[in-house]
Amino acid sequence: MGKLFAQMSVSIDGFIEDRVGDMDWFAGDAAFDELLTSTVRSIDGIIFGRKAHELGAEYWPTAGPSAEDADVAEQIALMNRLTKYVLTRSGHQSSWENSKTIGVDDIPRLKASAQRPLALFAGARAFQAVLEAGHIDEIRLIQYPVVLGGGTPLFAADGRRHQLTPVETRVLASGPTLSRYAVTTNRASKDEP
């Protein structure tokens, strides 16, 4: 049985994009490329939100790495070869190789049949829906040293408590901090009936 981890880039104040929807505050670099390569090397498949899948489908099938960048070349091959699951309620169709549509309720079945971990690369709404359903086993935050002051928050302000246990923290050479947390409990706040 595989576990599901969510890997998300986030600002220090908890946003995944700024007020106008830009994510230009984080940029790929050698340290991030090494992390992404080792991540996609270790998984059986990727669960995307619909928007994240559309962005990936625009980029990865036609991406062409420079001859010097072995990490990016491996990422391209893996991203196109891996099974990709798209969380959608609308029956989203994609021509991106090995893409399949699923609902949140399909995730336990995928985890049960996986031999290695599954990764969740998604926007805030998809992340929050999967976390709320109790399907995320680990959260991996790549926290960039920037304060956005507003934008799209990663976590919902819904009064639910999610107990996390630290697994690892390390600073990437380019400045962001990777923090891994095991999700130990999901429960309603004490204020809920």
Beta strands, then each sheet from edge to edge (+ up, - down):
strand 1: 4-11
strand 2: 15-17
strand 3: 45-49
strand 4: 83-87
strand 5: 99-102
strand 6: 118-121
strand 7: 138-144
strand 8: 152-153
strand 9: 160-171
strand 10: 177-188
sheet 1: 5+ 4+ 3+ 6+ 1+ 7+ 10- 9+
sheet 2: 2+ 8-
end
